[in-house]
Amino acid sequence: MMTLTLDLPKELETELSAEAARLGLPLPEYARRLLAAGRAPGASPQTGAELLAYWRREEVIGSRPDIADSLEYARTIRRQAEARSQ
């Protein structure tokens, strides 16, 4: 593992800290995820199994403990989107 020290503008530090807190992540973990997401993409998953493996590697699965029922959450988001005025 490599340690990296960054000098960030105060505003950026505040934004990153706030988003990490909103996600329930320590700031270093949130920063690691941002850096990993910014890497050049590899081959796109071609099957459901590959997509699931990718989500597990990226620690997406289980990253929202505040959502108890994912199907109901998806339905709620869909209803909200459909109710928006155009």
PyMOL Python script that loads the backbone (N, CA, C, O; Angstrom):
from pymol import cmd

cmd.read_pdbstr("""\
ATOM      1  N   MET A   1       0.852  -1.173   0.000  1.00  0.00           N
ATOM      2  CA  MET A   1       0.000   0.000   0.000  1.00  0.00           C
ATOM      3  C   MET A   1       0.899   1.238   0.000  1.00  0.00           C
ATOM      4  O   MET A   1       1.977   1.241   0.593  1.00  0.00           O
ATOM      5  N   MET A   2       0.437   2.274  -0.669  1.00  0.00           N
ATOM      6  CA  MET A   2       1.191   3.520  -0.786  1.00  0.00           C
ATOM      7  C   MET A   2       0.494   4.617  -0.005  1.00  0.00           C
ATOM      8  O   MET A   2      -0.733   4.719  -0.034  1.00  0.00           O
ATOM      9  N   THR A   3       1.258   5.428   0.685  1.00  0.00           N
ATOM     10  CA  THR A   3       0.715   6.589   1.379  1.00  0.00           C
ATOM     11  C   THR A   3       0.947   7.811   0.504  1.00  0.00           C
ATOM     12  O   THR A   3       2.033   8.003  -0.042  1.00  0.00           O
ATOM     13  N   LEU A   4      -0.086   8.634   0.380  1.00  0.00           N
ATOM     14  CA  LEU A   4      -0.018   9.821  -0.464  1.00  0.00           C
ATOM     15  C   LEU A   4      -0.541  11.003   0.338  1.00  0.00           C
ATOM     16  O   LEU A   4      -1.608  10.918   0.946  1.00  0.00           O
ATOM     17  N   THR A   5       0.198  12.098   0.342  1.00  0.00           N
ATOM     18  CA  THR A   5      -0.237  13.315   1.033  1.00  0.00           C
ATOM     19  C   THR A   5      -0.565  14.369  -0.009  1.00  0.00           C
ATOM     20  O   THR A   5       0.228  14.634  -0.913  1.00  0.00           O
ATOM     21  N   LEU A   6      -1.747  14.970   0.125  1.00  0.00           N
ATOM     22  CA  LEU A   6      -2.184  15.994  -0.819  1.00  0.00           C
ATOM     23  C   LEU A   6      -2.453  17.300  -0.098  1.00  0.00           C
ATOM     24  O   LEU A   6      -2.983  17.306   1.013  1.00  0.00           O
ATOM     25  N   ASP A   7      -2.088  18.403  -0.729  1.00  0.00           N
ATOM     26  CA  ASP A   7      -2.451  19.727  -0.239  1.00  0.00           C
ATOM     27  C   ASP A   7      -3.663  20.170  -1.047  1.00  0.00           C
ATOM     28  O   ASP A   7      -3.554  20.452  -2.240  1.00  0.00           O
ATOM     29  N   LEU A   8      -4.816  20.230  -0.394  1.00  0.00           N
ATOM     30  CA  LEU A   8      -6.058  20.580  -1.067  1.00  0.00           C
ATOM     31  C   LEU A   8      -6.541  21.950  -0.629  1.00  0.00           C
ATOM     32  O   LEU A   8      -6.313  22.357   0.510  1.00  0.00           O
ATOM     33  N   PRO A   9      -7.209  22.667  -1.529  1.00  0.00           N
ATOM     34  CA  PRO A   9      -7.855  23.904  -1.099  1.00  0.00           C
ATOM     35  C   PRO A   9      -8.897  23.575  -0.031  1.00  0.00           C
ATOM     36  O   PRO A   9      -9.520  22.514  -0.074  1.00  0.00           O
ATOM     37  N   LYS A  10      -9.081  24.469   0.908  1.00  0.00           N
ATOM     38  CA  LYS A  10     -10.007  24.238   2.017  1.00  0.00           C
ATOM     39  C   LYS A  10     -11.413  23.899   1.524  1.00  0.00           C
ATOM     40  O   LYS A  10     -12.082  23.039   2.096  1.00  0.00           O
ATOM     41  N   GLU A  11     -11.861  24.576   0.463  1.00  0.00           N
ATOM     42  CA  GLU A  11     -13.207  24.330  -0.067  1.00  0.00           C
ATOM     43  C   GLU A  11     -13.360  22.892  -0.557  1.00  0.00           C
ATOM     44  O   GLU A  11     -14.384  22.252  -0.320  1.00  0.00           O
ATOM     45  N   LEU A  12     -12.332  22.392  -1.241  1.00  0.00           N
ATOM     46  CA  LEU A  12     -12.381  21.019  -1.745  1.00  0.00           C
ATOM     47  C   LEU A  12     -12.351  20.030  -0.592  1.00  0.00           C
ATOM     48  O   LEU A  12     -13.080  19.038  -0.604  1.00  0.00           O
ATOM     49  N   GLU A  13     -11.523  20.290   0.391  1.00  0.00           N
ATOM     50  CA  GLU A  13     -11.472  19.427   1.571  1.00  0.00           C
ATOM     51  C   GLU A  13     -12.844  19.365   2.253  1.00  0.00           C
ATOM     52  O   GLU A  13     -13.301  18.297   2.660  1.00  0.00           O
ATOM     53  N   THR A  14     -13.481  20.516   2.368  1.00  0.00           N
ATOM     54  CA  THR A  14     -14.808  20.573   2.998  1.00  0.00           C
ATOM     55  C   THR A  14     -15.823  19.766   2.199  1.00  0.00           C
ATOM     56  O   THR A  14     -16.612  19.013   2.769  1.00  0.00           O
ATOM     57  N   GLU A  15     -15.802  19.926   0.870  1.00  0.00           N
ATOM     58  CA  GLU A  15     -16.739  19.190   0.012  1.00  0.00           C
ATOM     59  C   GLU A  15     -16.510  17.681   0.105  1.00  0.00           C
ATOM     60  O   GLU A  15     -17.457  16.905   0.234  1.00  0.00           O
ATOM     61  N   LEU A  16     -15.253  17.284   0.038  1.00  0.00           N
ATOM     62  CA  LEU A  16     -14.937  15.853   0.113  1.00  0.00           C
ATOM     63  C   LEU A  16     -15.327  15.271   1.467  1.00  0.00           C
ATOM     64  O   LEU A  16     -15.880  14.173   1.535  1.00  0.00           O
ATOM     65  N   SER A  17     -15.046  15.990   2.526  1.00  0.00           N
ATOM     66  CA  SER A  17     -15.400  15.526   3.869  1.00  0.00           C
ATOM     67  C   SER A  17     -16.902  15.395   4.024  1.00  0.00           C
ATOM     68  O   SER A  17     -17.387  14.430   4.614  1.00  0.00           O
ATOM     69  N   ALA A  18     -17.635  16.351   3.502  1.00  0.00           N
ATOM     70  CA  ALA A  18     -19.098  16.315   3.613  1.00  0.00           C
ATOM     71  C   ALA A  18     -19.673  15.127   2.842  1.00  0.00           C
ATOM     72  O   ALA A  18     -20.564  14.437   3.336  1.00  0.00           O
ATOM     73  N   GLU A  19     -19.169  14.891   1.645  1.00  0.00           N
ATOM     74  CA  GLU A  19     -19.677  13.767   0.848  1.00  0.00           C
ATOM     75  C   GLU A  19     -19.312  12.437   1.488  1.00  0.00           C
ATOM     76  O   GLU A  19     -20.125  11.513   1.497  1.00  0.00           O
ATOM     77  N   ALA A  20     -18.109  12.328   2.021  1.00  0.00           N
ATOM     78  CA  ALA A  20     -17.707  11.104   2.715  1.00  0.00           C
ATOM     79  C   ALA A  20     -18.614  10.849   3.911  1.00  0.00           C
ATOM     80  O   ALA A  20     -19.042   9.718   4.142  1.00  0.00           O
ATOM     81  N   ALA A  21     -18.905  11.897   4.668  1.00  0.00           N
ATOM     82  CA  ALA A  21     -19.790  11.753   5.830  1.00  0.00           C
ATOM     83  C   ALA A  21     -21.190  11.345   5.400  1.00  0.00           C
ATOM     84  O   ALA A  21     -21.823  10.506   6.041  1.00  0.00           O
ATOM     85  N   ARG A  22     -21.677  11.943   4.305  1.00  0.00           N
ATOM     86  CA  ARG A  22     -23.011  11.602   3.808  1.00  0.00           C
ATOM     87  C   ARG A  22     -23.096  10.121   3.439  1.00  0.00           C
ATOM     88  O   ARG A  22     -24.130   9.481   3.633  1.00  0.00           O
ATOM     89  N   LEU A  23     -22.004   9.587   2.908  1.00  0.00           N
ATOM     90  CA  LEU A  23     -21.962   8.178   2.514  1.00  0.00           C
ATOM     91  C   LEU A  23     -21.591   7.257   3.669  1.00  0.00           C
ATOM     92  O   LEU A  23     -21.616   6.034   3.532  1.00  0.00           O
ATOM     93  N   GLY A  24     -21.243   7.858   4.817  1.00  0.00           N
ATOM     94  CA  GLY A  24     -20.857   7.046   5.971  1.00  0.00           C
ATOM     95  C   GLY A  24     -19.490   6.409   5.812  1.00  0.00           C
ATOM     96  O   GLY A  24     -19.237   5.321   6.329  1.00  0.00           O
ATOM     97  N   LEU A  25     -18.601   7.098   5.087  1.00  0.00           N
ATOM     98  CA  LEU A  25     -17.261   6.570   4.846  1.00  0.00           C
ATOM     99  C   LEU A  25     -16.212   7.465   5.483  1.00  0.00           C
ATOM    100  O   LEU A  25     -16.397   8.680   5.563  1.00  0.00           O
ATOM    101  N   PRO A  26     -15.111   6.876   5.937  1.00  0.00           N
ATOM    102  CA  PRO A  26     -13.987   7.719   6.353  1.00  0.00           C
ATOM    103  C   PRO A  26     -13.447   8.451   5.118  1.00  0.00           C
ATOM    104  O   PRO A  26     -13.494   7.922   4.008  1.00  0.00           O
ATOM    105  N   LEU A  27     -12.946   9.641   5.315  1.00  0.00           N
ATOM    106  CA  LEU A  27     -12.452  10.442   4.192  1.00  0.00           C
ATOM    107  C   LEU A  27     -11.395   9.702   3.363  1.00  0.00           C
ATOM    108  O   LEU A  27     -11.473   9.742   2.135  1.00  0.00           O
ATOM    109  N   PRO A  28     -10.403   9.025   3.978  1.00  0.00           N
ATOM    110  CA  PRO A  28      -9.415   8.313   3.153  1.00  0.00           C
ATOM    111  C   PRO A  28     -10.044   7.239   2.255  1.00  0.00           C
ATOM    112  O   PRO A  28      -9.611   7.052   1.118  1.00  0.00           O
ATOM    113  N   GLU A  29     -11.054   6.540   2.756  1.00  0.00           N
ATOM    114  CA  GLU A  29     -11.722   5.511   1.952  1.00  0.00           C
ATOM    115  C   GLU A  29     -12.480   6.158   0.796  1.00  0.00           C
ATOM    116  O   GLU A  29     -12.443   5.660  -0.329  1.00  0.00           O
ATOM    117  N   TYR A  30     -13.160   7.258   1.071  1.00  0.00           N
ATOM    118  CA  TYR A  30     -13.892   7.954   0.015  1.00  0.00           C
ATOM    119  C   TYR A  30     -12.916   8.450  -1.061  1.00  0.00           C
ATOM    120  O   TYR A  30     -13.193   8.317  -2.253  1.00  0.00           O
ATOM    121  N   ALA A  31     -11.792   9.011  -0.655  1.00  0.00           N
ATOM    122  CA  ALA A  31     -10.792   9.495  -1.610  1.00  0.00           C
ATOM    123  C   ALA A  31     -10.237   8.335  -2.434  1.00  0.00           C
ATOM    124  O   ALA A  31     -10.025   8.483  -3.638  1.00  0.00           O
ATOM    125  N   ARG A  32      -9.999   7.179  -1.799  1.00  0.00           N
ATOM    126  CA  ARG A  32      -9.499   6.010  -2.525  1.00  0.00           C
ATOM    127  C   ARG A  32     -10.499   5.598  -3.597  1.00  0.00           C
ATOM    128  O   ARG A  32     -10.111   5.274  -4.719  1.00  0.00           O
ATOM    129  N   ARG A  33     -11.786   5.610  -3.254  1.00  0.00           N
ATOM    130  CA  ARG A  33     -12.817   5.229  -4.229  1.00  0.00           C
ATOM    131  C   ARG A  33     -12.881   6.217  -5.385  1.00  0.00           C
ATOM    132  O   ARG A  33     -13.056   5.818  -6.536  1.00  0.00           O
ATOM    133  N   LEU A  34     -12.739   7.502  -5.085  1.00  0.00           N
ATOM    134  CA  LEU A  34     -12.735   8.503  -6.155  1.00  0.00           C
ATOM    135  C   LEU A  34     -11.562   8.282  -7.101  1.00  0.00           C
ATOM    136  O   LEU A  34     -11.721   8.332  -8.321  1.00  0.00           O
ATOM    137  N   LEU A  35     -10.393   8.038  -6.538  1.00  0.00           N
ATOM    138  CA  LEU A  35      -9.217   7.809  -7.369  1.00  0.00           C
ATOM    139  C   LEU A  35      -9.369   6.541  -8.202  1.00  0.00           C
ATOM    140  O   LEU A  35      -9.008   6.523  -9.379  1.00  0.00           O
ATOM    141  N   ALA A  36      -9.895   5.493  -7.603  1.00  0.00           N
ATOM    142  CA  ALA A  36     -10.085   4.234  -8.335  1.00  0.00           C
ATOM    143  C   ALA A  36     -11.089   4.421  -9.471  1.00  0.00           C
ATOM    144  O   ALA A  36     -10.913   3.859 -10.552  1.00  0.00           O
ATOM    145  N   ALA A  37     -12.130   5.200  -9.232  1.00  0.00           N
ATOM    146  CA  ALA A  37     -13.157   5.425 -10.256  1.00  0.00           C
ATOM    147  C   ALA A  37     -12.609   6.235 -11.416  1.00  0.00           C
ATOM    148  O   ALA A  37     -13.118   6.130 -12.532  1.00  0.00           O
ATOM    149  N   GLY A  38     -11.585   7.038 -11.179  1.00  0.00           N
ATOM    150  CA  GLY A  38     -11.027   7.880 -12.219  1.00  0.00           C
ATOM    151  C   GLY A  38     -10.001   7.188 -13.103  1.00  0.00           C
ATOM    152  O   GLY A  38      -9.513   7.778 -14.067  1.00  0.00           O
ATOM    153  N   ARG A  39      -9.673   5.954 -12.785  1.00  0.00           N
ATOM    154  CA  ARG A  39      -8.708   5.223 -13.608  1.00  0.00           C
ATOM    155  C   ARG A  39      -9.298   4.924 -14.973  1.00  0.00           C
ATOM    156  O   ARG A  39     -10.514   4.919 -15.161  1.00  0.00           O
ATOM    157  N   ALA A  40      -8.407   4.677 -15.919  1.00  0.00           N
ATOM    158  CA  ALA A  40      -8.882   4.308 -17.262  1.00  0.00           C
ATOM    159  C   ALA A  40      -9.672   3.011 -17.151  1.00  0.00           C
ATOM    160  O   ALA A  40      -9.231   2.061 -16.504  1.00  0.00           O
ATOM    161  N   PRO A  41     -10.824   2.976 -17.774  1.00  0.00           N
ATOM    162  CA  PRO A  41     -11.651   1.780 -17.661  1.00  0.00           C
ATOM    163  C   PRO A  41     -11.048   0.596 -18.393  1.00  0.00           C
ATOM    164  O   PRO A  41     -10.378   0.742 -19.415  1.00  0.00           O
ATOM    165  N   GLY A  42     -11.306  -0.579 -17.841  1.00  0.00           N
ATOM    166  CA  GLY A  42     -10.911  -1.810 -18.508  1.00  0.00           C
ATOM    167  C   GLY A  42     -12.051  -2.251 -19.403  1.00  0.00           C
ATOM    168  O   GLY A  42     -12.907  -1.450 -19.779  1.00  0.00           O
ATOM    169  N   ALA A  43     -12.056  -3.496 -19.733  1.00  0.00           N
ATOM    170  CA  ALA A  43     -13.136  -4.033 -20.551  1.00  0.00           C
ATOM    171  C   ALA A  43     -14.442  -3.985 -19.761  1.00  0.00           C
ATOM    172  O   ALA A  43     -14.466  -4.291 -18.569  1.00  0.00           O
ATOM    173  N   SER A  44     -15.505  -3.605 -20.421  1.00  0.00           N
ATOM    174  CA  SER A  44     -16.821  -3.535 -19.773  1.00  0.00           C
ATOM    175  C   SER A  44     -17.322  -4.940 -19.478  1.00  0.00           C
ATOM    176  O   SER A  44     -17.072  -5.866 -20.250  1.00  0.00           O
ATOM    177  N   PRO A  45     -18.026  -5.105 -18.363  1.00  0.00           N
ATOM    178  CA  PRO A  45     -18.614  -6.417 -18.068  1.00  0.00           C
ATOM    179  C   PRO A  45     -19.559  -6.829 -19.199  1.00  0.00           C
ATOM    180  O   PRO A  45     -20.331  -6.015 -19.705  1.00  0.00           O
ATOM    181  N   GLN A  46     -19.487  -8.092 -19.581  1.00  0.00           N
ATOM    182  CA  GLN A  46     -20.301  -8.593 -20.680  1.00  0.00           C
ATOM    183  C   GLN A  46     -21.481  -9.438 -20.223  1.00  0.00           C
ATOM    184  O   GLN A  46     -22.432  -9.646 -20.976  1.00  0.00           O
ATOM    185  N   THR A  47     -21.418  -9.927 -18.978  1.00  0.00           N
ATOM    186  CA  THR A  47     -22.492 -10.770 -18.464  1.00  0.00           C
ATOM    187  C   THR A  47     -22.928 -10.254 -17.104  1.00  0.00           C
ATOM    188  O   THR A  47     -22.245  -9.432 -16.494  1.00  0.00           O
ATOM    189  N   GLY A  48     -24.052 -10.735 -16.638  1.00  0.00           N
ATOM    190  CA  GLY A  48     -24.516 -10.365 -15.305  1.00  0.00           C
ATOM    191  C   GLY A  48     -23.510 -10.768 -14.237  1.00  0.00           C
ATOM    192  O   GLY A  48     -23.280 -10.029 -13.280  1.00  0.00           O
ATOM    193  N   ALA A  49     -22.917 -11.933 -14.401  1.00  0.00           N
ATOM    194  CA  ALA A  49     -21.927 -12.419 -13.423  1.00  0.00           C
ATOM    195  C   ALA A  49     -20.701 -11.499 -13.391  1.00  0.00           C
ATOM    196  O   ALA A  49     -20.172 -11.207 -12.318  1.00  0.00           O
ATOM    197  N   GLU A  50     -20.253 -11.045 -14.560  1.00  0.00           N
ATOM    198  CA  GLU A  50     -19.110 -10.123 -14.611  1.00  0.00           C
ATOM    199  C   GLU A  50     -19.460  -8.783 -13.975  1.00  0.00           C
ATOM    200  O   GLU A  50     -18.636  -8.187 -13.281  1.00  0.00           O
ATOM    201  N   LEU A  51     -20.685  -8.308 -14.211  1.00  0.00           N
ATOM    202  CA  LEU A  51     -21.119  -7.053 -13.611  1.00  0.00           C
ATOM    203  C   LEU A  51     -21.180  -7.174 -12.093  1.00  0.00           C
ATOM    204  O   LEU A  51     -20.731  -6.278 -11.378  1.00  0.00           O
ATOM    205  N   LEU A  52     -21.727  -8.262 -11.609  1.00  0.00           N
ATOM    206  CA  LEU A  52     -21.796  -8.498 -10.165  1.00  0.00           C
ATOM    207  C   LEU A  52     -20.396  -8.577  -9.563  1.00  0.00           C
ATOM    208  O   LEU A  52     -20.153  -8.022  -8.492  1.00  0.00           O
ATOM    209  N   ALA A  53     -19.477  -9.258 -10.236  1.00  0.00           N
ATOM    210  CA  ALA A  53     -18.088  -9.347  -9.756  1.00  0.00           C
ATOM    211  C   ALA A  53     -17.455  -7.949  -9.709  1.00  0.00           C
ATOM    212  O   ALA A  53     -16.734  -7.619  -8.767  1.00  0.00           O
ATOM    213  N   TYR A  54     -17.730  -7.138 -10.726  1.00  0.00           N
ATOM    214  CA  TYR A  54     -17.210  -5.763 -10.753  1.00  0.00           C
ATOM    215  C   TYR A  54     -17.753  -4.961  -9.581  1.00  0.00           C
ATOM    216  O   TYR A  54     -16.998  -4.276  -8.891  1.00  0.00           O
ATOM    217  N   TRP A  55     -19.073  -5.045  -9.350  1.00  0.00           N
ATOM    218  CA  TRP A  55     -19.681  -4.316  -8.236  1.00  0.00           C
ATOM    219  C   TRP A  55     -19.093  -4.762  -6.913  1.00  0.00           C
ATOM    220  O   TRP A  55     -18.896  -3.936  -6.022  1.00  0.00           O
ATOM    221  N   ARG A  56     -18.808  -6.041  -6.761  1.00  0.00           N
ATOM    222  CA  ARG A  56     -18.185  -6.531  -5.508  1.00  0.00           C
ATOM    223  C   ARG A  56     -16.776  -5.966  -5.352  1.00  0.00           C
ATOM    224  O   ARG A  56     -16.403  -5.515  -4.269  1.00  0.00           O
ATOM    225  N   ARG A  57     -15.989  -5.991  -6.439  1.00  0.00           N
ATOM    226  CA  ARG A  57     -14.620  -5.442  -6.383  1.00  0.00           C
ATOM    227  C   ARG A  57     -14.625  -3.972  -6.018  1.00  0.00           C
ATOM    228  O   ARG A  57     -13.773  -3.512  -5.258  1.00  0.00           O
ATOM    229  N   GLU A  58     -15.577  -3.239  -6.554  1.00  0.00           N
ATOM    230  CA  GLU A  58     -15.658  -1.800  -6.311  1.00  0.00           C
ATOM    231  C   GLU A  58     -16.393  -1.469  -5.011  1.00  0.00           C
ATOM    232  O   GLU A  58     -16.561  -0.301  -4.661  1.00  0.00           O
ATOM    233  N   GLU A  59     -16.826  -2.510  -4.306  1.00  0.00           N
ATOM    234  CA  GLU A  59     -17.511  -2.373  -3.012  1.00  0.00           C
ATOM    235  C   GLU A  59     -18.793  -1.554  -3.119  1.00  0.00           C
ATOM    236  O   GLU A  59     -19.141  -0.797  -2.212  1.00  0.00           O
ATOM    237  N   VAL A  60     -19.490  -1.719  -4.244  1.00  0.00           N
ATOM    238  CA  VAL A  60     -20.768  -1.051  -4.431  1.00  0.00           C
ATOM    239  C   VAL A  60     -21.852  -1.788  -3.647  1.00  0.00           C
ATOM    240  O   VAL A  60     -22.710  -1.170  -3.017  1.00  0.00           O
ATOM    241  N   ILE A  61     -21.799  -3.105  -3.695  1.00  0.00           N
ATOM    242  CA  ILE A  61     -22.801  -3.915  -3.003  1.00  0.00           C
ATOM    243  C   ILE A  61     -22.639  -3.707  -1.499  1.00  0.00           C
ATOM    244  O   ILE A  61     -21.554  -3.889  -0.946  1.00  0.00           O
ATOM    245  N   GLY A  62     -23.716  -3.329  -0.862  1.00  0.00           N
ATOM    246  CA  GLY A  62     -23.700  -3.087   0.574  1.00  0.00           C
ATOM    247  C   GLY A  62     -23.219  -1.699   0.963  1.00  0.00           C
ATOM    248  O   GLY A  62     -23.039  -1.413   2.147  1.00  0.00           O
ATOM    249  N   SER A  63     -23.008  -0.832  -0.026  1.00  0.00           N
ATOM    250  CA  SER A  63     -22.479   0.506   0.271  1.00  0.00           C
ATOM    251  C   SER A  63     -23.551   1.478   0.754  1.00  0.00           C
ATOM    252  O   SER A  63     -23.230   2.593   1.164  1.00  0.00           O
ATOM    253  N   ARG A  64     -24.817   1.071   0.711  1.00  0.00           N
ATOM    254  CA  ARG A  64     -25.906   1.942   1.164  1.00  0.00           C
ATOM    255  C   ARG A  64     -26.725   1.227   2.241  1.00  0.00           C
ATOM    256  O   ARG A  64     -27.842   0.783   1.977  1.00  0.00           O
ATOM    257  N   PRO A  65     -26.173   1.115   3.454  1.00  0.00           N
ATOM    258  CA  PRO A  65     -26.907   0.420   4.516  1.00  0.00           C
ATOM    259  C   PRO A  65     -28.196   1.136   4.914  1.00  0.00           C
ATOM    260  O   PRO A  65     -29.047   0.556   5.588  1.00  0.00           O
ATOM    261  N   ASP A  66     -28.339   2.396   4.499  1.00  0.00           N
ATOM    262  CA  ASP A  66     -29.559   3.138   4.810  1.00  0.00           C
ATOM    263  C   ASP A  66     -30.750   2.684   3.962  1.00  0.00           C
ATOM    264  O   ASP A  66     -31.886   3.062   4.249  1.00  0.00           O
ATOM    265  N   ILE A  67     -30.509   1.882   2.924  1.00  0.00           N
ATOM    266  CA  ILE A  67     -31.583   1.374   2.073  1.00  0.00           C
ATOM    267  C   ILE A  67     -31.872  -0.059   2.494  1.00  0.00           C
ATOM    268  O   ILE A  67     -31.119  -0.977   2.171  1.00  0.00           O
ATOM    269  N   ALA A  68     -32.973  -0.240   3.219  1.00  0.00           N
ATOM    270  CA  ALA A  68     -33.315  -1.568   3.730  1.00  0.00           C
ATOM    271  C   ALA A  68     -33.949  -2.441   2.653  1.00  0.00           C
ATOM    272  O   ALA A  68     -33.689  -3.643   2.599  1.00  0.00           O
ATOM    273  N   ASP A  69     -34.776  -1.849   1.797  1.00  0.00           N
ATOM    274  CA  ASP A  69     -35.493  -2.596   0.759  1.00  0.00           C
ATOM    275  C   ASP A  69     -35.162  -1.959  -0.584  1.00  0.00           C
ATOM    276  O   ASP A  69     -35.744  -0.937  -0.949  1.00  0.00           O
ATOM    277  N   SER A  70     -34.227  -2.560  -1.324  1.00  0.00           N
ATOM    278  CA  SER A  70     -33.756  -1.938  -2.557  1.00  0.00           C
ATOM    279  C   SER A  70     -34.836  -1.868  -3.634  1.00  0.00           C
ATOM    280  O   SER A  70     -34.872  -0.907  -4.403  1.00  0.00           O
ATOM    281  N   LEU A  71     -35.711  -2.862  -3.704  1.00  0.00           N
ATOM    282  CA  LEU A  71     -36.778  -2.814  -4.693  1.00  0.00           C
ATOM    283  C   LEU A  71     -37.749  -1.673  -4.408  1.00  0.00           C
ATOM    284  O   LEU A  71     -38.145  -0.949  -5.321  1.00  0.00           O
ATOM    285  N   GLU A  72     -38.127  -1.512  -3.155  1.00  0.00           N
ATOM    286  CA  GLU A  72     -39.036  -0.425  -2.797  1.00  0.00           C
ATOM    287  C   GLU A  72     -38.365   0.929  -3.025  1.00  0.00           C
ATOM    288  O   GLU A  72     -39.012   1.878  -3.467  1.00  0.00           O
ATOM    289  N   TYR A  73     -37.077   1.016  -2.725  1.00  0.00           N
ATOM    290  CA  TYR A  73     -36.335   2.257  -2.959  1.00  0.00           C
ATOM    291  C   TYR A  73     -36.342   2.598  -4.453  1.00  0.00           C
ATOM    292  O   TYR A  73     -36.547   3.753  -4.824  1.00  0.00           O
ATOM    293  N   ALA A  74     -36.118   1.594  -5.312  1.00  0.00           N
ATOM    294  CA  ALA A  74     -36.122   1.814  -6.759  1.00  0.00           C
ATOM    295  C   ALA A  74     -37.513   2.251  -7.227  1.00  0.00           C
ATOM    296  O   ALA A  74     -37.638   3.130  -8.079  1.00  0.00           O
ATOM    297  N   ARG A  75     -38.546   1.638  -6.669  1.00  0.00           N
ATOM    298  CA  ARG A  75     -39.912   2.035  -7.040  1.00  0.00           C
ATOM    299  C   ARG A  75     -40.182   3.492  -6.649  1.00  0.00           C
ATOM    300  O   ARG A  75     -40.788   4.244  -7.414  1.00  0.00           O
ATOM    301  N   THR A  76     -39.736   3.877  -5.474  1.00  0.00           N
ATOM    302  CA  THR A  76     -39.923   5.246  -5.001  1.00  0.00           C
ATOM    303  C   THR A  76     -39.231   6.240  -5.925  1.00  0.00           C
ATOM    304  O   THR A  76     -39.810   7.262  -6.293  1.00  0.00           O
ATOM    305  N   ILE A  77     -37.998   5.940  -6.295  1.00  0.00           N
ATOM    306  CA  ILE A  77     -37.257   6.825  -7.201  1.00  0.00           C
ATOM    307  C   ILE A  77     -37.976   6.924  -8.544  1.00  0.00           C
ATOM    308  O   ILE A  77     -38.089   8.005  -9.122  1.00  0.00           O
ATOM    309  N   ARG A  78     -38.457   5.786  -9.029  1.00  0.00           N
ATOM    310  CA  ARG A  78     -39.166   5.799 -10.308  1.00  0.00           C
ATOM    311  C   ARG A  78     -40.434   6.651 -10.223  1.00  0.00           C
ATOM    312  O   ARG A  78     -40.705   7.452 -11.116  1.00  0.00           O
ATOM    313  N   ARG A  79     -41.210   6.478  -9.147  1.00  0.00           N
ATOM    314  CA  ARG A  79     -42.431   7.278  -8.985  1.00  0.00           C
ATOM    315  C   ARG A  79     -42.093   8.769  -8.947  1.00  0.00           C
ATOM    316  O   ARG A  79     -42.793   9.580  -9.554  1.00  0.00           O
ATOM    317  N   GLN A  80     -41.029   9.128  -8.241  1.00  0.00           N
ATOM    318  CA  GLN A  80     -40.628  10.526  -8.161  1.00  0.00           C
ATOM    319  C   GLN A  80     -40.236  11.056  -9.529  1.00  0.00           C
ATOM    320  O   GLN A  80     -40.585  12.181  -9.887  1.00  0.00           O
ATOM    321  N   ALA A  81     -39.510  10.250 -10.295  1.00  0.00           N
ATOM    322  CA  ALA A  81     -39.096  10.674 -11.637  1.00  0.00           C
ATOM    323  C   ALA A  81     -40.307  10.841 -12.553  1.00  0.00           C
ATOM    324  O   ALA A  81     -40.373  11.790 -13.333  1.00  0.00           O
ATOM    325  N   GLU A  82     -41.239   9.940 -12.459  1.00  0.00           N
ATOM    326  CA  GLU A  82     -42.425  10.019 -13.310  1.00  0.00           C
ATOM    327  C   GLU A  82     -43.319  11.193 -12.940  1.00  0.00           C
ATOM    328  O   GLU A  82     -44.039  11.718 -13.790  1.00  0.00           O
ATOM    329  N   ALA A  83     -43.278  11.609 -11.672  1.00  0.00           N
ATOM    330  CA  ALA A  83     -44.128  12.706 -11.214  1.00  0.00           C
ATOM    331  C   ALA A  83     -43.533  14.091 -11.488  1.00  0.00           C
ATOM    332  O   ALA A  83     -44.219  15.103 -11.350  1.00  0.00           O
ATOM    333  N   ARG A  84     -42.254  14.128 -11.878  1.00  0.00           N
ATOM    334  CA  ARG A  84     -41.628  15.424 -12.166  1.00  0.00           C
ATOM    335  C   ARG A  84     -42.310  16.097 -13.341  1.00  0.00           C
ATOM    336  O   ARG A  84     -42.711  15.448 -14.307  1.00  0.00           O
ATOM    337  N   SER A  85     -42.433  17.417 -13.237  1.00  0.00           N
ATOM    338  CA  SER A  85     -42.998  18.156 -14.371  1.00  0.00           C
ATOM    339  C   SER A  85     -41.925  18.302 -15.450  1.00  0.00           C
ATOM    340  O   SER A  85     -40.733  18.386 -15.157  1.00  0.00           O
ATOM    341  N   GLN A  86     -42.365  18.330 -16.661  1.00  0.00           N
ATOM    342  CA  GLN A  86     -41.405  18.360 -17.762  1.00  0.00           C
ATOM    343  C   GLN A  86     -41.233  19.720 -18.335  1.00  0.00           C
ATOM    344  O   GLN A  86     -40.455  19.902 -19.272  1.00  0.00           O
TER     345      GLN A  86
END
""", "prot")
cmd.dss("prot")
cmd.show_as("cartoon", "prot")
cmd.util.cbc("prot")
cmd.orient("prot")
